[in-house]
Amino acid sequence: MPSRYLSEVNDMVELKRSCEVNLCALDKLKASILSHQAQAAESLGEPTRAIALNKEVYEIRLQEKPRVKVMLCFTANNIAYCYNTANMHEESEKWRQRDFETAEAHYIEAQNAWLKGDQMRAHPFYAACLSKTGACCLDQGKVEAAIKHIRDSLEVTKIRKEDRVVEHARNLFKLSEAALQESLDDSEVEAAEL
């Protein structure tokens, strides 16, 4: 029932409940909006703004009852990625918790959920899942898997590199890191080219 109606009919108990529910919904909506603003800021080359927005989201997520750990994880990861984008790598490390296996599982879960919804493989979200899965694999020493995921992500970001400059550059950088860890003869040459 609309709050105005409850006020007009003087049902203050229901009005109080309605307001509490609306405030709860507002908090959840605010976290979502701030998260989307942060994604846009990072993609547009404003990593420090993205960091500030993501930190606001993190504070909101900390206050949620019950806490949704996966949302806290995703937000912390977004903060870490934004610090990387800003070339503040030491600060980035403070946010990742170094549980790469769990992070990899979450990204694969997100990727699979995306595909189950009949979504496109050429979408930046799908590319981001692949890229982040590849980065997690690389951090675990699974170089072959990392290269596969990052190359698949690059197929999407190279098509959209004008509006996904940061993601494309991050893929190139991560692929060069993986190539250096690979023990093939031409790995160093490929890494330098990337």
C-alpha positions in Angstrom: 0.0 0.0 0.0 1.3 3.5 -0.7 2.5 5.3 2.3 0.4 8.4 1.6 -2.8 6.3 1.7 -1.8 4.8 5.0 -1.2 8.2 6.4 -4.6 9.5 5.1 -6.5 6.6 6.7 -4.5 7.0 9.9 -3.0 3.5 9.9 0.2 4.4 11.6 1.3 0.9 12.4 1.2 -0.1 8.7 2.7 3.3 7.8 5.7 2.6 10.1 6.2 -0.9 8.6 5.9 0.5 5.0 8.5 3.2 5.8 10.9 0.6 7.2 10.6 -1.6 4.2 11.0 1.4 1.8 14.2 2.5 3.7 15.6 -1.0 3.4 14.9 -1.1 -0.3 16.4 2.4 -0.7 19.7 1.2 0.9 19.8 -1.8 -1.4 19.1 0.4 -4.4 21.7 2.9 -3.3 24.4 0.2 -3.2 23.5 -0.9 -6.7 23.5 2.6 -8.1 26.8 3.5 -6.5 28.3 0.2 -7.8 27.1 1.0 -11.4 28.5 4.5 -11.1 31.9 3.0 -10.0 31.9 0.7 -13.0 31.3 3.6 -15.4 33.9 5.7 -13.7 36.6 3.1 -14.0 35.7 2.3 -17.6 35.9 6.0 -18.4 39.4 6.3 -16.9 38.4 7.8 -13.5 39.8 5.1 -11.1 40.0 7.3 -8.0 36.4 8.3 -8.3 35.5 4.6 -8.8 37.5 3.7 -5.7 35.6 6.3 -3.6 32.2 5.0 -4.9 33.1 1.4 -4.4 34.2 2.2 -0.8 30.7 3.7 -0.2 29.2 0.5 -1.5 31.4 -1.6 0.8 30.3 0.4 3.8 26.7 -0.1 2.9 27.3 -3.8 2.4 29.0 -4.1 5.9 25.8 -2.7 7.5 23.5 -5.2 5.8 21.7 -7.7 8.1 22.5 -10.4 7.4 25.8 -9.7 5.6 25.9 -11.1 2.1 29.5 -12.3 2.0 29.6 -12.8 -1.8 28.5 -9.1 -2.3 31.2 -8.0 0.1 33.7 -10.1 -1.9 32.7 -8.7 -5.2 32.8 -5.1 -3.9 36.3 -5.7 -2.3 37.4 -7.1 -5.6 36.1 -4.1 -7.5 38.0 -1.8 -5.1 41.2 -3.9 -5.7 40.8 -3.7 -9.5 40.3 0.1 -9.3 43.4 0.5 -7.3 45.2 -1.6 -10.0 43.8 0.7 -12.6 45.1 3.7 -10.7 48.6 2.0 -10.5 48.3 1.7 -6.7 49.2 -2.0 -6.7 50.3 -2.2 -3.0 46.9 -0.8 -1.9 45.2 -3.2 -4.3 46.8 -6.2 -2.6 45.3 -5.2 0.7 41.7 -5.7 -0.7 42.0 -9.2 -2.6 42.4 -11.4 0.5 44.4 -13.7 -1.7 41.7 -16.4 -1.9 42.1 -16.8 -5.6 40.5 -20.2 -5.8 37.2 -19.0 -4.2 37.3 -15.8 -6.4 37.8 -18.0 -9.5 34.8 -20.1 -8.5 32.6 -17.0 -8.1 33.6 -15.6 -11.5 32.9 -18.9 -13.2 29.5 -19.0 -11.4 28.7 -15.5 -12.6 29.8 -16.4 -16.2 27.6 -19.5 -16.2 24.6 -17.6 -14.8 25.1 -15.0 -17.5 25.0 -17.7 -20.2 22.0 -19.5 -18.7 20.1 -16.3 -19.2 20.6 -16.5 -22.9 22.9 -13.5 -22.8 25.5 -12.8 -25.4 29.1 -14.0 -25.2 30.2 -10.7 -26.9 29.0 -8.6 -24.0 31.5 -6.8 -21.8 30.1 -8.5 -18.6 31.0 -11.9 -20.0 34.4 -10.6 -21.0 35.0 -9.2 -17.5 34.1 -12.6 -16.0 36.6 -14.3 -18.3 39.3 -11.7 -17.6 38.9 -12.0 -13.9 38.8 -15.8 -14.0 42.0 -15.6 -16.0 43.6 -13.3 -13.5 42.6 -15.6 -10.6 44.1 -18.6 -12.5 47.3 -16.7 -13.1 47.6 -15.9 -9.4 47.2 -19.6 -8.7 49.9 -20.6 -11.2 47.5 -22.1 -13.6 49.1 -20.3 -16.6 47.5 -22.3 -19.4 44.0 -21.8 -18.1 44.8 -18.1 -17.5 45.9 -17.6 -21.1 42.8 -19.3 -22.4 40.4 -17.2 -20.3 42.2 -13.9 -21.0 42.5 -14.6 -24.8 38.7 -15.3 -24.8 38.1 -12.0 -23.0 40.4 -10.2 -25.5 38.2 -11.4 -28.3 35.4 -9.3 -26.8 37.4 -6.3 -25.6 39.2 -5.8 -28.9 35.9 -5.3 -30.6 34.8 -2.8 -28.0 38.2 -1.3 -27.1 37.1 2.3 -27.8 34.5 2.2 -25.0 36.4 -0.5 -22.9 39.9 0.9 -23.0 40.7 -0.1 -19.4 39.5 -3.6 -19.7 41.3 -4.1 -23.0 44.5 -2.8 -21.6 44.2 -4.9 -18.5 43.7 -8.0 -20.7 46.8 -7.2 -22.7 48.8 -6.6 -19.6 47.6 -9.9 -17.9 48.2 -11.8 -21.1 51.8 -10.5 -21.2 52.3 -11.6 -17.6 51.0 -15.0 -18.4 53.2 -15.3 -21.5 56.2 -14.5 -19.4 55.3 -17.4 -17.0 54.8 -19.8 -19.9 57.8 -21.8 -20.8 57.6 -21.6 -24.6 60.4 -20.3 -26.8 58.4 -17.3 -28.1 56.8 -16.4 -24.8 59.1 -13.4 -24.1 58.6 -12.0 -27.6 54.8 -12.3 -27.3 54.9 -10.6 -23.9 56.9 -7.7 -25.2 54.5 -7.3 -28.2 51.5 -7.3 -25.9 
